[in-house]
Amino acid sequence: MENVKRIALWDNLKFLLITFVVIGHFAEAFCESSQVCRGIYVCIYAFHMPLFLFISGLFHSNRNITSKCLFFISVGFARKIMMVLVRLLVGKDPNFDLLADNGLPWFMFVLAIYTFVMYLLRNKNKTYLLVAGIILACFVGFDKSIGDYLYISRAIIFFPCYVLGTMINPNSLVNFKKRFRWLLPLSALVLVLWVFCCFAKTDAVYNLRPLFTGRNPFSLSIEAYGPLARLLCYFITAVTSFSMIILVPSSHIPMVSRMGTHSLDVYFWHGLILVLLNNFAHLGDLFVSFSGKILYFVIAILLSVILSQGGFISYPLNKLKQLCYYDIRKAKTKDRAV
């Protein structure tokens, strides 16, 4: 397996982003009934998954391609199977779809697609891939058949985020932040304005939800200017993501930096636990009062912290990774040498 030198900025950012993922999924349950949850949801979805894919692109490597793809696909299917078992446990429809998913597993399958595609295109002009990817994403929404099947919609729409990551050295952004410290207040202002728009103009901004999720064709209401709407979403994603990178500390933060290394554990387990909490602890009942709403989202943050501790929580995915990266040929060669 590859040994990648840790850079504190990206670990800090990964912990913050995965916490936003958990908060977003907690908020999603009440988007239909709560204006606040709609604001939280669209605010987070503008940047959290695109930024995760950008970070994945930063650390893209053309080594161990088959092992990496096998691992990503294995995690995706393992997550699907675990959710089926949990849903059956609580008496719900298993809702299993082999080649599509409207929930969390899409991320792992898309990572596998990007890893393989970028390996195939490793000698091609990345600027061209970035521009071509943006143009294709601006028009793919006209295809009404596009959706969750084979994760094609998300794979196309988020592809520029990953490609852009492969074009940048992870350390260069750390140095860039040191050089241009004056960007800190500007970045803070950008995020404050975005949060303000999401909560003061929730209904207008929430109309962008189908575009931010990346899994929907253009609705009839925006079809006439669909490509421009997509470009607007890319712009919002770019400025909010850049602002997040600028604002998150680059130095090692005790606990936070370490927890950022376990973001995959949080990704894998939190949705399963949320289903169990909603069924057996009736977590949603907290939403009836103001203090209950606050506690509801505090629980989301605590869940992210707890699942970021590693140890036995990480064991299943670590074991799966060992199996996926195990090379029979190397093992045989080692045995013969012994």
N, C-alpha and C positions, 0 to 999 in steps of 0.2 A: 504494500500500500504506500501511497505517496506521503512524504513528510513535508508539509507546507508550514513555513515559518509564520507564526501568528503575528498579526498586526492589530494592535489594540483597538484602533478606530473601527475596524470592521467587526470585531467581536462585540464592541460596545453597541454598535448600530444594529447588529443582528439580534441582540437581546431586546433592544427597544422595539424593533420591527416585529419580532415574534410575540411580544406582549401586545402590540397593536393587533396582530392576527387574532389573538384570543379575545381581546376586547371587542373586535369587530364581529366575531361570531356570537358573542354574548349579546351584542346590540342587535344583530340580525333578527333574533327571535321576536323583537318588539318593534321592528321597523313599521309594521302596518298600523300600530296603535300609538306610537310615541314619536313626536316630532324631534325630541332630543336624540333618540336612537337613530333616526334617519340622518340627522346631522353628523353624529359620530361615525356612522357607517360610511357615508360618502366621503367624509373628511379623510378617513383612514385608507379607503380603497383607492383613492387617487394616486397613492404612491407606495403602499407597503409591499405588494407583490412585485410590481415593476422594479422596485429598488432591491428586493431580494434577488431577482433574476439578474440585475446589473452586477450585484456583488458576486453571484455565481459566475458570471462572465469574466469578472476580474481575475478569478482564479482558475479559469479554464486551462486545461492542459491536454495535449494530444498523447499523453501516456496513459496506459491502462484503460483504453477506451471501452473495450468489451466488458471489463470488470465494473467500470463505473456505470455503464448502461444497464448491466445486469442488476447492479445494486439498486439503482433508481427504480427500475421496473419492479424489482422484488419488494421494495418498500411500498410502492404504490399498490400492488396487489395484496400485500400483507395488511395494509390499512383498510382496503376494501373488505377483506375477509373478516377482520376484527370488528368492523362496523356492522356487518351482517350478524355476527354472533351476539353483539351487544343489543342490536335491535330485536333479535329473536328473544333474548333474555328478558327484555322489557315488554314483550308482546306486540311488537310492531312489525309491519311488513319488512322483509329483508332488504328490498329495494336494491338488488344487485344487478349491475350492468357491466358485462365483461369489457366492452370496448368504449365505454363512455362514462363520464362521471360529472355531476354538477357540484360535487363537494371537494374536499381537500386533496384527494389523490391526484388530481390533474397536474399539480405542481411537479410531482416526481416523474410522471410520464413525459411532461414537456421538457424537463431537464435532460431526460434520456434522449429525446429527439434533438435538442440543441447540441448536446455533446457529440452525437453521431454526425449530425449535419455539419457542424463546424470542423470536425475532423475531415470529412469528405471535401470541404471547401477551404482547407487549411492554407492552400497556396493561392487563393483568390483574393482580389482586392476587397478589403473589409469596408472601405468607404462606400464602394458600390453596393455591397450587401446591405449596409445600413440604409442607404437611400432607397434602394429597391424594396427593402422590407417595409419601410414607412409608406411608400406608394401603394404597395400591395395591401397593406393593412387599411389604408384609406378607402379602398374599393371593395374589399372582401365582404363588407357589411351589406352590399347589395344582393349577395347570394343568400336567399331565404332558407336554403337547406343547411347553411352553416350553423354549427352549434357545438354540442358536447361530444359528438361522435368522433372517436379517434383523437380528441383534444385538438382538432385542427384549428378551430377559431382562436383559442388562446395561444396556440403555438405560433400562429401567424401574427397576431396582434402584439404579443409581448416579445417577439423575436428581435426587434431593434434594440430593446433594453439589454438583452444578452450580448448581442453583437457589439454594442457600444462598450460594454464591460471588457470584452476581449481586446479592444483597441487601446486600453489604458493600463498603465502600470499601477498596481495597487499602492505602491509607495509614493508615486508622483502626486497623488491627491493629498497625501499627508503633508508633503513638502509645500504643495500649493496653499494649503490652509495656513501654514506657518508664515508664508510670504505675504498673503493678502488677508491679514487679520481684520481689515476694515469691512470685510464682507459679513462679519458676525452680526452687527446691528441690522444690516440690510436683509440678511437671511431670516432673522427673527421677525422683522417687519413682514416679510413675505408669508411666513407661516401664520402670523397673527391675522393678516388679511384673509388668508384662506379659511382659517377657523371661523372668522367673522362671517364670511360669505356662507359657510356651511350651516351656521346656526341662525343668522339673520335673514338669509334668503334660501332657507332649506328647500322649499318646494321647487324653486327654479334649479338649484344645484342638483337636487336629488334626481332630476330628469336625466342626468348624465350617468346614473348608476349602471344602466345596461352597457354603456360604453366602457366604463372603468372596469367592470368585471371581465370584459374581453370575450364573453361567451355568447353574445347575442348579435344577430343581424340588425341593421338599421330599422328602427320602428317607423311606422308611416308618418309620424309627426316630424321626424327629422330627415326622412329619406331625401328630400329635395336638396338638402345641404349636408348630407352624411359625411363626405370626406372632410369638409371644414370642421364639423363637430368632432371628428376623430383627431384632426390636427389640434383643435382646442384642448382636447383631453391629453394629448401628448405634451402640449405646452405646460398645462397645469402639472402633469406628472413630472416633467423635467425640472421646473422651478421649485416645486415642493421637495423633490428628492434631493436636488442640489443643496437646498437650504438645510435639509436634515443632515447631510454630510458635513456641511460647514459648522453646524451648531453642536453636533455630537463630539465630545472630547476625544482627542487623538491619543491621550496618555492612558496607561493602564489604570483601570478603576477596580479596586478590590471587590471581589464577588461579582460585579457586573460583567467584567471582561471574561471571567471564567464561565459565568452562566451563558454568555453569548456563544460559547463553543458547543453548547448543548441545545441549540435552537431546533435541531431535527427531532429531538425527543419531545419537545413541547408540541411541535407540529403533529407528530404521530399520535400522541396520547390525549391531548386536551379535548378534542371533539368527542372522543369515546366517553371521557369522564363527564363532559357536559350533558350527554344523553342520560347517563346514569343519575347525575345530580337532579336533572329535571324530572326524572321518573320517580326516584325513590325519596329525594329530599324536597321535591316540589320547589326548586330554586326560583322558578318564575314567580312564585307567590310574593317574593320580596318586592316586586315591582309595584305594589299597590300604594306605597307611601314614598315620600321624598327620601327619608333616611334609608328605606329599603332599597331604593334605586342606587344610592351611593354604596351601600353594602354589596349590592349585586355586582357592581364593577370593581369593588375592592377584591371580591372573591376571584374575579377574572385575573387581576394582577397577581394575587397570591398563588393562583394555580400556575401561572407562568413561572413564577419564582420557584415553586416546589418542584415542578417538572424539569427545571434547569439544573438540578443538583447532581446529575450524573449517578454513578454507583449502580445499584440494581435497576434503576429506571432506564439507564443506557444499555444494560446488558443485552436485551433482545436485538436491538438494532446493531450493536457492536458485533454480536455473534453472527448476525446476518451478513454484515460487511465482511467478516473474516471468511465466510463461506463463499461469497461472491468474488473475493479477491484471491481465493486459493487457486494456485496454478498447479495442476497435476504434473505437468512436465518438469517444473522446477523442483517439486517435491521428490519425484523419482530420481532426478539428477543428484539431489542432496542425499537421498538414501544410498545411492550407489557410491557416493564419495565417502560415506561413513563406513 
